[in-house]
Each structure stands twice: as structure tokens, then as C-alpha cells.
Amino acid sequence: MTISRTICLGFLAVITVGAILLMMPFSTSSGTWNDPIVALFTSTSAVCVTGLGVVDTGSYFSGLGQFVVVALVQIGGLGYMTTTTFLILLLGRRFDLRQKMAIQQALDRPGLQDSAQLIRSIIATTLIFEITGIFLLLVVFVPEYGFNRGLWLAIFHSVNSWNNAGFSLFPDNLIGYQSSILLNLVVTGLIIFGGIGYQVIFEVYLWFCGRFLKNHRKIIFSLNFKVATSTTLFLLIAGTIGFFIIELRNPDTFGSLNFKDKLLVAWFQSVTPRTAGFNTIDIGKMTTAGLFLTIALMFIGASPGGTGGGIKTTTMRVLTSCTKAILQGKEEVALYERQVAINLIMKAIAVLVGSVITVLVATILIAIADPHFDLVNILFEVVSAFATVGLSTGITAKVSTFAKVILVITMYLGRVGILLFMSAFLGDPRPSSVRYPEENLLVG
């Protein structure tokens, strides 16, 4: 039982338990047994922090069922190993080397030091952001729904926002709040900080302490911080401008809104594909160009160590830097005056190839099973599932049972990571002392 297999089987165990709970009569608003496919799909979507749904969460599930969904989202956002390790720490048990190695692999950390303290910091950071989001969202929901209902709406949407899941208790998601500045800023803020990675947040905290609390220790930001923040900022700005221009004259999305609401909606749609799944416009009525821009943002996704999916911003940056180096005739790849190791370049290429193959295979299988759906809509659905986004053009509930199973598998692969899954399937790599002679071949 390797570490990668432990992580993969751990997610499967949580998904199975969640599906069983969601099948129970107490989880549905009708009080009857739930459809197994609906329960499995919803549980997978929640644990994989995707947000795709084949039913309306707010009306189909009871209050207890909604609690199960948000609990699964919380566990999925933290990660199986993080949640398990935190429970071990609460019970006062020893934190052994195997668990440290599992945390290192699950969070993609360079070392094993201070793993227990890292878990505590992650839990504390999660609670601080989610509680802050709850208090801010109370201002939006309580005046309209009263305190009890408003509190539950605030809790549900704050947890889903921080964990980059797109479940909403409203039938039209957040379209009814597209003009609310506070809700737009709170939800997008939680999505960005949740998806940018814990390491980035910790470095900002250390910098803040050194700058304002008179701590004279100099903080040097890591390469991961510089790449994640700069790439995220670029994608947010480019996405906002892109959506504003593309959908400006579309009467079904931006066309009927005033200038302020157009900017809000463009900003929101730039943030949510990476990788939350909330929407303030009808995704199914977007232009083809708008759908493809969304697909591109979804495929890139969030940053490593965060609650989002996709191939990750750092992967994209390494690949684009490789292309730039080739065009400039350089033999090494550099980022911010630091050379990128060859093993990281190979890992980035492997992530891209594995992700593209997964998306293509899933798209082909669903296109064969449901040929009456438009190819763009199928591709959108598959990328949304693989990148654990949750946005949909509206075909999720309409696809066949076979297609739903394919989407379940795609969400699972996107959450655990394609390389981690292959490592679990094939076993840990074994080093080889064999070296072969080098020879050129034609490429490109």
C-alpha cells in the first residue's frame, strides 16, 4: 500500500460514505430513498470540490442532506490526508514518518519538516477565511431571508467559495445577486485566496508580520509565490477584459446590464472558472468565444496547494517559459533569475499530456453515448469536471447514465491528480542505472 494508493483510496472511501449518506431518506426533501446515480454524482462532485449537479441542491436535498454536501466539500477542500492527519492530532496520537511523507506528496511540499504545524496552520487559515466570509455574507442574506435561513445560506456559500466548489442553494446559482457588490467581492475573494495555495498565504502572513509588527527578519518570497501570484493576477485581468469584450453585445448575458454590472459580471466570470463554479450569468447563453475562453481558464485552474483544480498556474508558466526559451535559442529555462530544474519541466509536460488525454477520452466517450449534444457543450462539461470547476451549460442533468459515470471518473481524476493516480495504478517508480546513447530526431 503505497502513499499514492492510500490517498486515492482515501478519496474513494469518503466518496462512498458520502454517497451512502445522500441515498438515505433523511437526505432528500421528499423523505424517500435517493437515486444511487444522483447520490454518487453529488458525493463525487462535493468531495472533488467541483460543484456540478444533476439536481437542484437547494430544493432536492433536505437540510440534513445539504449539511452532508457542505461537510463533503469541506473534507474534499482540505484533502483526505489533511483531514485524517488533523483528526490524528486531535486524538493525541503520534505523527509518524509515513504520514509526513503522505502530507508532503498530497500538498506537493519540498520537505518533511514541521508537517504537524503545517496542518494546524492550514486548518486555522481555513477557519479564519470561512468565518470572515460568513459574517460578510450575513449582511447580504439576513435582511432578505431572516437570521436562521440567512445564516445557513452564508455558511453554505462561504464554505463552497473558500473550497472552490460551486454548489449553491439557489435554483439560478448566484444570478440573482449579479448586482450585489458585497457578495461579488466576498465570493471572488474567497475563491482567489482558497485557490492560490496555502504556501502563498503563509508567505504573505510572514511578510506582513515583518513589515508591520516590527519583526526585523527579512522575508524573501519563494519562486512559487512569485509565479503563482503573477500568473493569477495576469489571468484575472486578462479574463475580465476578455469576457467584457466578447460578451459586451450579447443580450442574453451582458447586453442588458449597466456599465457597473457589466464590470462586476466580467470580473466574477473571470474568477469563477479558476475553479469555483458559481455563476452570475446563464452559462448556456454565452457566445462560443466566451465558452472557449471559459474552457481555457478552467483547464489552467488554480495554484498548487490550494483548493482548486486544473493543470495549475505554475504548470502553465513553466510550459510557456519552455516555449520562450526555445524561441530565444536558450538551453535552460529561467523564471525570476532562477533556473527551473529539468525534473519540474518533465513533470509539467507529463501533467499537460495526461490532462489532455483524459479530457479527450472523456469527451469522445460522452459524444458517442450522447451524440445529440453539441461538441462544445460536451467539451465544456468535461473540462469543468476534470478541472473541478462546476460550471455547466445546462446539460449535466440531461446526459445519459453512462455519461454521468464518465463525469464522475473525470472529477475523481481531476481531484486526486493525474500523476498521483498513475503512480497509484503503476506503483512507485524504480530508479534505473541504465543509460542509453543520445540521438536526435525531428520534432515539430
C-alpha positions in Angstrom: 0.0 0.0 0.0 2.0 3.0 -1.3 1.3 6.6 -0.2 -0.3 7.4 -3.6 -2.6 4.4 -3.3 -3.5 5.5 0.3 -4.6 8.9 -0.9 -6.5 7.7 -3.9 -8.4 5.0 -1.9 -9.0 7.6 0.9 -10.9 9.8 -1.5 -12.8 6.8 -2.8 -13.8 5.9 0.8 -15.0 9.4 1.5 -17.0 9.5 -1.8 -18.6 6.1 -1.0 -19.6 7.1 2.6 -21.0 10.4 1.2 -23.0 8.6 -1.5 -24.5 6.2 1.1 -25.5 9.1 3.3 -27.0 11.0 0.4 -29.0 7.9 -0.6 -30.8 7.8 2.8 -34.4 9.2 3.0 -33.3 11.8 5.6 -31.1 13.4 2.9 -33.9 14.2 0.4 -36.6 16.8 0.9 -39.2 14.2 -0.3 -38.2 11.8 2.5 -37.7 8.9 0.0 -34.7 6.9 -0.9 -32.4 8.8 -3.3 -31.4 7.6 -6.8 -28.0 5.9 -6.4 -26.6 7.7 -9.5 -27.7 11.1 -8.1 -26.2 10.3 -4.8 -22.9 9.1 -6.3 -22.6 12.0 -8.6 -23.4 14.6 -5.9 -21.0 13.0 -3.4 -18.1 12.8 -6.0 -18.8 16.4 -7.0 -18.7 17.6 -3.4 -15.6 15.6 -2.3 -13.8 16.7 -5.5 -14.9 20.3 -4.8 -16.4 20.5 -8.3 -20.0 21.7 -7.9 -21.5 20.0 -10.9 -25.0 18.8 -10.0 -27.7 16.7 -11.7 -30.4 18.1 -9.3 -31.1 21.4 -7.6 -29.2 21.2 -4.3 -31.5 23.7 -2.5 -34.8 22.0 -3.3 -33.9 18.4 -3.8 -31.9 17.8 -0.6 -33.2 18.3 2.9 -31.4 20.5 5.5 -29.5 17.4 6.6 -28.7 16.4 3.1 -27.4 19.9 2.4 -25.2 19.6 5.6 -23.8 16.3 4.2 -22.9 18.1 1.0 -21.2 21.0 2.7 -19.3 18.6 5.0 -18.1 16.6 2.0 -17.0 19.9 0.3 -15.0 20.8 3.5 -13.3 17.4 3.6 -12.6 17.5 -0.1 -11.2 21.0 0.0 -8.9 20.3 2.9 -7.9 17.0 1.3 -8.1 13.4 2.6 -4.7 13.4 4.2 -5.0 16.8 5.7 -8.4 15.9 7.3 -7.1 12.5 8.5 -3.9 13.9 10.0 -5.8 16.7 11.8 -8.1 14.0 13.4 -5.0 12.1 14.4 -3.6 15.2 16.0 -6.8 15.9 17.9 -6.7 12.3 19.3 -3.2 12.9 20.5 -1.6 10.1 18.5 1.9 10.2 17.1 2.6 11.8 13.8 4.8 9.2 12.1 7.1 9.4 9.1 4.7 7.8 6.7 2.1 10.4 7.5 4.7 13.2 7.0 5.5 11.7 3.6 1.8 11.5 2.7 1.4 15.2 3.6 4.4 16.0 1.5 3.0 14.2 -1.5 -0.6 15.4 -1.1 0.4 19.1 -0.7 3.4 18.9 -3.1 5.8 20.1 -0.4 9.6 20.1 -0.8 10.4 18.8 2.7 9.1 16.9 5.7 9.8 19.5 8.4 7.0 20.9 10.6 4.3 18.8 9.0 2.1 18.8 12.1 2.4 22.6 12.5 1.5 22.9 8.8 -1.7 21.0 9.3 -2.7 23.2 12.2 -1.9 26.3 10.2 -4.0 25.1 7.2 -7.0 24.4 9.5 -6.6 27.8 11.2 -6.3 29.6 7.9 -9.4 27.8 6.5 -11.5 28.7 9.6 -10.4 32.4 9.6 -11.3 32.9 5.9 -14.6 30.9 6.1 -15.8 32.6 9.3 -14.9 36.0 7.8 -16.9 35.1 4.7 -19.8 34.0 6.8 -20.0 37.3 8.7 -19.8 39.4 5.5 -22.4 37.2 3.7 -24.8 37.6 6.6 -25.1 41.3 5.6 -26.4 40.1 2.2 -28.7 37.2 3.2 -30.2 38.1 6.6 -32.2 41.2 5.5 -33.8 39.1 2.8 -34.3 35.7 4.5 -34.1 36.3 8.2 -31.4 35.3 10.6 -31.7 31.5 10.7 -32.1 31.0 6.9 -29.6 33.8 6.2 -27.0 32.2 8.5 -27.3 28.8 6.7 -27.0 30.5 3.3 -23.9 32.4 4.5 -22.3 29.2 5.9 -23.1 27.1 2.8 -21.8 29.7 0.3 -18.8 30.7 2.3 -17.6 27.1 2.7 -18.2 26.5 -1.0 -16.4 29.7 -2.1 -13.3 29.0 0.0 -13.1 25.4 -1.1 -13.6 26.4 -4.8 -16.8 24.4 -5.1 -19.8 25.7 -7.0 -22.8 24.3 -5.1 -25.5 26.9 -4.4 -28.8 26.7 -2.7 -30.5 28.9 -5.3 -32.0 27.4 -8.4 -30.2 30.0 -10.6 -27.0 29.8 -8.7 -26.0 33.5 -8.0 -27.6 35.1 -11.0 -30.0 36.9 -8.7 -27.0 38.7 -7.0 -25.1 39.8 -10.0 -25.6 43.5 -9.0 -24.5 42.9 -5.3 -21.1 44.4 -4.9 -20.5 42.9 -1.5 -21.5 39.4 -2.5 -19.4 39.5 -5.7 -16.3 40.8 -3.8 -16.7 38.3 -0.9 -17.2 35.2 -3.0 -14.5 36.1 -5.5 -12.1 37.0 -2.7 -12.7 33.6 -1.0 -12.3 31.8 -4.4 -9.0 33.6 -5.1 -7.4 33.0 -1.7 -8.7 29.5 -1.5 -7.2 28.6 -4.9 -3.9 30.4 -4.7 -2.4 28.0 -2.2 -1.6 27.9 1.5 2.1 28.5 0.9 1.4 31.8 -0.7 -0.9 32.9 2.1 1.7 31.9 4.7 4.4 33.9 3.0 2.1 36.9 2.9 1.5 36.5 6.6 5.2 36.3 7.4 5.8 39.4 5.2 3.0 41.2 7.0 4.5 40.4 10.4 7.9 41.5 9.3 6.6 44.8 7.8 4.0 46.0 10.3 4.8 44.1 13.6 8.4 45.2 13.7 9.8 41.8 13.1 13.2 42.6 11.5 13.7 39.2 9.9 13.9 39.8 6.1 11.3 37.8 4.1 12.4 36.6 0.6 9.5 35.4 -1.4 9.9 32.0 -3.0 9.8 31.3 -6.7 6.4 29.5 -6.2 5.0 32.7 -4.6 6.2 34.9 -7.5 5.0 32.6 -10.2 1.6 31.8 -8.6 0.7 35.4 -7.8 1.9 37.0 -11.0 0.2 34.3 -13.2 -3.0 34.5 -11.2 -3.1 38.3 -11.5 -2.4 38.2 -15.2 -5.2 35.6 -15.8 -7.7 37.6 -13.7 -7.1 40.8 -15.6 -7.0 39.2 -19.0 -10.1 37.2 -18.3 -12.0 40.2 -17.1 -11.1 42.2 -20.2 -11.8 39.2 -22.5 -15.2 38.5 -21.1 -16.2 42.2 -21.2 -15.2 42.5 -24.8 -16.6 39.1 -26.0 -20.0 39.3 -24.2 -20.5 43.0 -24.4 -23.2 42.9 -27.1 -24.7 39.6 -26.1 -28.3 40.5 -24.9 -28.6 37.2 -23.0 -25.5 37.8 -20.8 -24.0 41.4 -20.7 -26.0 43.3 -23.2 -28.9 44.4 -21.0 -26.8 45.4 -18.0 -25.5 48.8 -17.0 -21.7 49.5 -17.1 -21.2 48.8 -13.4 -22.9 45.4 -13.6 -21.1 44.5 -16.7 -17.8 45.1 -15.0 -18.9 43.1 -11.9 -20.1 40.2 -14.1 -17.0 40.2 -16.2 -14.8 40.1 -13.1 -16.9 37.4 -11.5 -16.8 35.2 -14.6 -13.0 35.7 -14.8 -12.5 34.4 -11.3 -15.0 31.6 -11.1 -13.6 29.3 -13.8 -10.4 29.0 -11.7 -12.0 26.9 -10.2 -15.2 27.6 -8.3 -18.3 27.0 -10.5 -20.5 29.8 -9.3 -22.1 31.9 -12.0 -23.9 35.3 -12.2 -25.0 34.8 -15.8 -26.6 31.9 -17.7 -23.5 30.0 -19.0 -25.6 28.2 -21.6 -26.4 31.5 -23.3 -22.8 32.7 -23.7 -21.2 33.1 -27.1 -19.0 30.3 -28.5 -16.0 32.6 -28.0 -17.0 33.1 -24.4 -17.4 29.4 -23.8 -13.9 28.7 -25.2 -12.3 31.4 -23.1 -14.0 29.8 -20.0 -12.7 26.4 -21.1 -9.2 27.8 -21.3 -9.4 29.4 -17.8 -10.9 26.2 -16.4 -8.2 24.0 -17.9 -5.4 26.2 -16.4 -7.1 26.3 -13.0 -5.8 27.4 -9.6 -2.3 27.2 -8.0 -0.7 24.2 -6.2 -1.5 23.7 -2.6 -4.9 25.4 -2.9 -8.4 24.0 -3.1 -8.8 24.5 -6.9 -8.1 22.1 -9.8 -6.8 22.3 -13.3 -3.2 21.8 -14.5 -2.3 24.7 -12.2 -0.8 28.2 -12.9 2.7 27.1 -12.2 2.5 24.3 -14.7 1.3 26.7 -17.4 4.0 29.2 -16.5 6.8 26.5 -16.8 5.4 25.4 -20.2 5.2 28.9 -21.6 8.7 29.6 -20.3 10.0 26.5 -22.0 8.5 27.7 -25.3 10.0 31.2 -24.8 13.4 29.6 -24.1 13.3 27.5 -27.3 12.3 30.6 -29.4 15.2 32.5 -27.9 17.7 29.7 -28.5 18.4 29.1 -24.9 19.3 25.7 -23.4 17.9 26.3 -19.9 14.5 27.6 -18.6 14.7 30.5 -16.1 12.0 32.3 -14.1 12.8 35.4 -12.0 16.5 34.7 -12.3 16.2 31.2 -11.1 16.8 28.1 -13.3 13.9 25.6 -13.5 15.0 22.1 -12.8 14.7 19.6 -15.6 12.5 17.2 -13.4 10.0 20.0 -12.9 9.8 20.6 -16.7 9.3 16.9 -17.3 6.6 16.9 -14.6 4.8 19.9 -16.2 4.9 18.2 -19.6 3.5 14.9 -18.0 0.7 16.8 -16.3 -0.3 18.5 -19.6 -0.2 15.3 -21.7 -2.1 13.3 -19.1 -4.7 16.0 -18.7 -5.2 16.4 -22.4 -5.6 12.7 -22.9 -8.1 12.4 -20.0 -10.2 15.3 -21.4 -10.1 13.9 -25.0 -11.0 10.4 -23.9 -13.9 11.6 -21.7 -15.2 13.9 -24.4 -15.1 11.2 -27.1 -16.9 8.7 -24.8 -19.7 11.1 -23.9 -20.0 12.2 -27.6 -20.5 8.5 -28.5 -23.1 8.0 -25.8 -25.0 11.3 -26.3 -24.4 12.3 -30.0 -27.3 14.8 -29.9 -25.4 17.2 -27.7 -23.2 19.9 -29.2 -19.5 19.1 -29.1 -18.6 22.4 -27.5 -21.1 21.8 -24.6 -19.7 18.3 -24.1 -16.1 19.6 -24.0 -17.1 22.4 -21.7 -18.7 19.8 -19.3 -15.7 17.5 -19.4 -13.1 20.3 -18.7 -15.4 21.6 -16.0 -15.4 18.2 -14.3 -11.7 17.5 -14.8 -10.6 20.9 -13.5 -13.1 20.5 -10.6 -14.8 23.8 -11.6 -18.6 23.1 -11.6 -19.7 25.4 -14.4 -22.2 24.0 -16.8 -24.0 24.9 -20.0 -27.1 23.1 -18.5 -26.6 19.6 -19.9 -25.4 17.9 -16.7 -28.8 16.6 -15.7 -29.7 15.7 -19.3 -26.8 13.4 -20.2 -27.2 9.6 -20.1 -26.3 7.5 -17.1 -23.1 6.3 -18.9 -22.1 9.9 -19.4 -22.7 10.7 -15.7 -20.4 7.9 -14.8 -17.7 9.2 -17.1 -18.0 12.6 -15.5 -17.8 11.0 -12.0 -14.5 9.3 -13.1 -13.2 12.6 -14.6 -14.0 14.6 -11.5 -12.1 12.0 -9.4 -9.1 12.0 -11.6 -9.0 15.8 -11.6 -9.1 16.0 -7.8 -6.5 13.4 -6.9 -4.3 14.4 -9.8 -3.5 12.5 -12.9 0.2 11.8 -11.9 -0.8 10.7 -8.4 -3.4 8.4 -9.9 -1.0 6.9 -12.4 1.6 6.4 -9.6 -1.1 4.6 -7.5 -2.0 2.5 -10.5 1.5 1.6 -11.7 3.3 1.7 -8.3 6.2 3.8 -7.2 8.9 4.4 -9.9 12.1 2.5 -9.6 15.4 4.2 -10.4 17.5 2.7 -13.1 21.2 2.8 -13.6 20.9 2.1 -17.4 21.8 5.0 -19.7 21.3 4.9 -23.4 23.2 6.8 -26.1 21.8 10.1 -27.3 20.4 10.6 -30.8 18.5 13.4 -32.5 15.1 13.1 -34.2 12.8 15.5 -36.0 10.3 17.4 -33.7 7.7 20.0 -34.6 
